[in-house]
Amino acid sequence: MRVNHRETDLENHDRGLDYDLPRLLHRRGMLKLVAGVGIAGAGLITVGACASDTGAADVNSPAGGRPPGGGPAGGSDTSDTANGELPEETGGPYPGDGSNGANVLDQSGIVRRDITSSFGSSTTRAEGVSLDITMTINDFANNKAPLAGGAVYVWHCDREGRYSLYSQGVTGENYLRGVQEADNRGQVRFTTIFPACYSGRWPHIHFEVYPSLAKATDSENKIATSQMALPEATCQAVYATSGYEQSRSNLGRVSLDTDNVFSDGYDLQIPTVSGDPSAGYQLTFTCAV
């Protein structure tokens, strides 16, 4: 069963001033705003625009921020995703971090590499094409040094487009959610399945970054929230396989340039993905937060 229209409407909610203003004043956005004090009129507006939650990419670049030399249509990202500060994005209505209902972060078992199965009272396994994720997290304010000892919380929908803990039929599951501590290189790894493309959104993976594993139990402690946009060619290959039929149809009705999250620029949010549907895929992603 796929996500119902009510859930999809929540995912596509309007991210207006109430959403943007706290992020404008969040972390480095505050520094940017302070730097603009004393600059009259248009100068202050420019600072505010740069500090918006998805404004790290240049929205005036060709194709709304499409990376040069291939981009998502080719299935391989040739841009350096670590070259700028990662844009802040919405966690959506299904974060599972305590900010909107359930908090999976304070449950025993959430720190794990393999997130394909539920843990605790259920061991249900999410089915789909296998996907291994390697993320490298760097500290933008510290000359992009590895965020050693930090923590990353990853979550995404299943093959049917459902989010565990929230969607009808899987409210008792907590699969496709997990936390890992970054090693000395700032790296974390997860084993999961390739997520669906549900109606109204480009295929994506959510994640939050925390300063430490001890802090990764409460969403109030997070230092970044963002999303990875999955390459188009890889999505087409996966969605041609059994079980992803609805995703194939949904993908034909959305693009990165019309997606409500990625449409203002995504050059820092597309991972490199290699592999094939039968052997599985390997995703690598580097970002600075």
C-alpha positions as CSV (number, residue, x, y, z in Angstrom):
1,M,0.0,0.0,0.0
2,R,1.3,3.4,-0.9
3,V,1.2,6.6,1.1
4,N,-2.4,8.1,1.1
5,H,-3.2,11.5,-0.3
6,R,-3.4,13.0,3.2
7,E,0.2,11.9,3.9
8,T,1.4,13.2,0.6
9,D,-0.2,16.6,1.2
10,L,1.6,16.8,4.5
11,E,5.0,16.1,2.7
12,N,4.2,18.9,0.3
13,H,3.2,21.4,2.9
14,D,4.0,25.1,2.3
15,R,7.3,26.0,3.7
16,G,6.6,29.7,4.4
17,L,8.0,32.3,6.8
18,D,7.1,30.2,9.9
19,Y,9.4,27.5,8.6
20,D,12.1,29.7,7.1
21,L,12.6,32.3,9.9
22,P,13.9,29.9,12.6
23,R,16.4,28.5,10.1
24,L,17.4,32.0,9.1
25,L,18.5,32.5,12.7
26,H,19.9,29.0,13.1
27,R,23.6,28.4,13.4
28,R,25.6,30.1,10.6
29,G,22.4,31.8,9.4
30,M,22.7,34.0,12.5
31,L,26.3,34.9,11.6
32,K,25.2,35.8,8.1
33,L,22.4,38.0,9.4
34,V,24.7,39.8,11.9
35,A,27.2,40.4,9.1
36,G,24.4,42.2,7.2
37,V,23.5,44.6,10.0
38,G,24.3,48.1,9.0
39,I,24.0,47.3,5.3
40,A,20.9,49.1,4.1
41,G,18.0,47.9,2.1
42,A,19.0,45.4,-0.6
43,G,22.2,44.3,1.1
44,L,20.3,42.9,4.1
45,I,17.8,41.2,1.8
46,T,20.7,39.5,0.0
47,V,22.1,38.2,3.3
48,G,18.6,36.9,4.3
49,A,18.3,35.1,0.9
50,C,21.7,33.4,1.4
51,A,20.7,32.1,4.8
52,S,17.4,30.5,3.7
53,D,17.0,26.8,4.3
54,T,17.7,25.7,0.7
55,G,19.6,28.7,-0.5
56,A,23.1,27.4,-0.4
57,A,22.9,26.5,-4.1
58,D,22.8,29.2,-6.8
59,V,19.2,29.4,-7.9
60,N,20.2,31.5,-10.9
61,S,22.5,28.9,-12.3
62,P,21.3,27.0,-15.4
63,A,18.5,24.5,-15.0
64,G,17.8,25.7,-11.4
65,G,21.1,24.6,-10.0
66,R,21.7,21.5,-12.1
67,P,25.3,20.3,-11.6
68,P,27.6,20.8,-14.6
69,G,28.9,17.9,-16.7
70,G,26.2,15.4,-16.6
71,G,23.9,16.0,-13.6
72,P,21.1,13.7,-12.4
73,A,19.9,12.6,-15.8
74,G,23.2,10.8,-16.4
75,G,23.0,9.0,-13.1
76,S,26.5,10.2,-12.0
77,D,27.2,13.4,-10.1
78,T,30.4,15.0,-11.3
79,S,30.2,18.0,-9.0
80,D,32.1,18.2,-5.6
81,T,29.3,17.9,-3.1
82,A,31.8,18.9,-0.3
83,N,32.6,22.2,-2.0
84,G,29.9,24.3,-0.2
85,E,27.7,24.3,2.9
86,L,24.9,21.7,2.7
87,P,21.5,23.4,2.3
88,E,19.1,23.0,5.2
89,E,15.9,21.2,4.2
90,T,12.6,20.1,5.8
91,G,12.6,16.8,7.7
92,G,9.1,16.3,6.4
93,P,6.1,15.1,8.4
94,Y,7.6,11.7,9.2
95,P,10.9,12.3,11.0
96,G,10.5,9.9,13.9
97,D,12.8,12.1,15.9
98,G,10.3,13.4,18.4
99,S,9.6,16.6,16.6
100,N,6.3,15.3,15.1
101,G,5.0,12.4,17.2
102,A,7.1,9.2,17.7
103,N,10.8,9.4,18.7
104,V,12.7,6.4,17.5
105,L,16.0,8.0,18.5
106,D,15.6,7.2,22.2
107,Q,14.8,3.5,21.6
108,S,17.4,0.8,22.3
109,G,18.5,-0.7,18.9
110,I,18.4,2.5,16.8
111,V,22.2,2.7,16.6
112,R,22.9,0.2,13.8
113,R,24.3,-0.1,10.4
114,D,21.7,-2.4,8.7
115,I,18.4,-0.5,8.8
116,T,16.4,-2.9,6.5
117,S,14.6,-4.6,9.4
118,S,12.5,-3.3,12.3
119,F,13.9,-3.7,15.8
120,G,12.3,-4.3,19.2
121,S,8.9,-6.0,19.1
122,S,9.0,-6.5,15.3
123,T,11.6,-7.9,13.0
124,T,9.8,-7.2,9.7
125,R,12.2,-6.7,6.9
126,A,11.6,-4.1,4.2
127,E,11.9,-5.6,0.7
128,G,13.6,-3.9,-2.3
129,V,16.8,-3.5,-4.3
130,S,19.7,-3.4,-1.9
131,L,21.5,-0.1,-1.3
132,D,24.8,0.5,0.7
133,I,25.3,4.1,1.8
134,T,28.6,5.7,2.7
135,M,28.4,9.3,3.9
136,T,31.3,11.6,4.8
137,I,30.4,14.5,7.0
138,N,32.7,17.5,7.3
139,D,32.6,20.5,9.5
140,F,32.1,23.6,7.3
141,A,33.1,26.0,10.1
142,N,36.3,24.1,10.8
143,N,37.8,24.3,7.3
144,K,35.7,21.2,6.3
145,A,37.6,18.9,8.7
146,P,35.9,15.5,9.2
147,L,33.2,15.7,11.8
148,A,34.8,12.8,13.8
149,G,32.6,11.6,16.6
150,G,29.5,13.2,15.1
151,A,26.4,11.1,14.4
152,V,24.0,10.8,11.5
153,Y,20.3,9.7,11.6
154,V,19.0,8.4,8.2
155,W,15.5,7.5,7.3
156,H,13.4,7.1,4.1
157,C,10.3,5.4,2.7
158,D,10.0,1.7,1.8
159,R,9.4,0.2,-1.7
160,E,5.7,1.0,-1.4
161,G,6.3,4.7,-0.5
162,R,5.4,4.2,3.2
163,Y,7.2,5.6,6.2
164,S,7.5,3.4,9.2
165,L,5.9,4.7,12.4
166,Y,3.5,6.9,10.4
167,S,2.0,5.4,7.2
168,Q,-1.1,3.1,7.2
169,G,0.0,-0.5,7.5
170,V,3.4,0.2,9.0
171,T,2.7,2.3,12.1
172,G,4.0,-0.6,14.2
173,E,7.3,-0.8,12.2
174,N,10.5,1.2,12.6
175,Y,12.5,-0.1,9.7
176,L,14.5,2.1,7.4
177,R,15.6,4.3,10.3
178,G,19.0,4.2,12.0
179,V,21.8,6.1,13.6
180,Q,25.6,5.7,13.1
181,E,28.6,7.4,14.8
182,A,31.1,9.0,12.4
183,D,34.6,7.6,12.5
184,N,37.8,9.6,12.4
185,R,37.2,10.3,8.7
186,G,33.7,11.6,9.4
187,Q,32.2,8.5,7.7
188,V,29.1,6.6,8.5
189,R,27.7,3.5,6.6
190,F,24.2,2.1,6.3
191,T,22.8,-0.9,4.6
192,T,19.2,-0.4,3.3
193,I,16.9,-0.7,0.3
194,F,16.3,1.7,-2.5
195,P,13.4,3.9,-1.6
196,A,10.2,4.4,-3.7
197,C,9.2,7.4,-5.7
198,Y,5.8,8.4,-4.2
199,S,3.4,10.9,-5.7
200,G,4.5,14.5,-5.6
201,R,8.2,14.0,-4.6
202,W,11.5,13.2,-6.3
203,P,13.1,10.1,-4.8
204,H,15.1,11.1,-1.8
205,I,16.7,10.1,1.5
206,H,16.4,12.1,4.7
207,F,19.1,12.7,7.2
208,E,20.0,14.7,10.3
209,V,23.5,15.4,11.7
210,Y,24.2,15.5,15.4
211,P,27.4,16.7,17.2
212,S,27.8,13.3,19.0
213,L,26.1,10.0,19.4
214,A,25.1,11.0,23.0
215,K,23.2,14.0,21.6
216,A,21.5,12.0,18.9
217,T,18.5,11.2,21.1
218,D,16.6,14.5,20.8
219,S,15.9,16.5,17.6
220,E,16.6,19.7,19.6
221,N,20.3,18.8,19.4
222,K,20.6,18.4,15.7
223,I,23.0,20.7,13.8
224,A,21.7,20.0,10.3
225,T,18.7,18.5,8.5
226,S,18.8,17.8,4.8
227,Q,17.9,15.3,2.0
228,M,19.8,13.5,-0.8
229,A,18.3,13.5,-4.2
230,L,18.7,10.2,-6.0
231,P,20.1,10.2,-9.5
232,E,17.5,9.8,-12.3
233,A,19.2,7.1,-14.3
234,T,19.6,4.9,-11.2
235,C,16.0,5.5,-10.3
236,Q,14.8,4.4,-13.7
237,A,16.9,1.2,-13.5
238,V,15.6,0.3,-10.1
239,Y,12.0,1.2,-10.8
240,A,12.0,-1.1,-13.9
241,T,12.2,-4.1,-11.5
242,S,9.4,-6.0,-9.8
243,G,7.8,-4.3,-6.9
244,Y,8.5,-0.7,-8.0
245,E,5.8,-0.5,-10.6
246,Q,4.1,2.5,-9.0
247,S,7.4,4.3,-8.6
248,R,8.0,4.1,-12.3
249,S,4.7,5.8,-13.0
250,N,5.2,8.4,-10.3
251,L,8.8,9.3,-11.5
252,G,7.3,10.2,-14.9
253,R,5.3,12.9,-13.3
254,V,8.0,14.7,-11.3
255,S,11.4,16.2,-11.9
256,L,14.2,17.7,-9.7
257,D,13.3,21.1,-11.2
258,T,9.7,20.8,-10.1
259,D,10.2,19.0,-6.8
260,N,9.1,21.3,-3.9
261,V,12.3,20.7,-2.0
262,F,15.0,20.4,-4.7
263,S,13.6,22.9,-7.3
264,D,15.7,25.8,-5.9
265,G,19.0,24.0,-6.4
266,Y,20.4,20.6,-5.7
267,D,24.0,20.5,-6.8
268,L,25.2,19.8,-3.3
269,Q,22.6,17.1,-2.6
270,I,23.1,14.5,-5.3
271,P,25.2,11.5,-4.3
272,T,27.3,9.2,-6.6
273,V,25.6,5.9,-7.1
274,S,27.1,2.8,-8.8
275,G,25.9,-0.8,-9.3
276,D,22.9,-2.6,-10.8
277,P,19.5,-3.9,-9.6
278,S,20.6,-7.5,-9.3
279,A,23.8,-7.0,-7.4
280,G,22.7,-3.9,-5.5
281,Y,23.9,-0.3,-5.4
282,Q,26.6,1.6,-3.6
283,L,25.9,5.3,-2.7
284,T,28.6,7.7,-1.7
285,F,28.0,11.2,-0.5
286,T,30.2,13.9,1.0
287,C,28.8,17.1,2.5
288,A,29.9,19.9,4.8
289,V,27.5,21.1,7.6
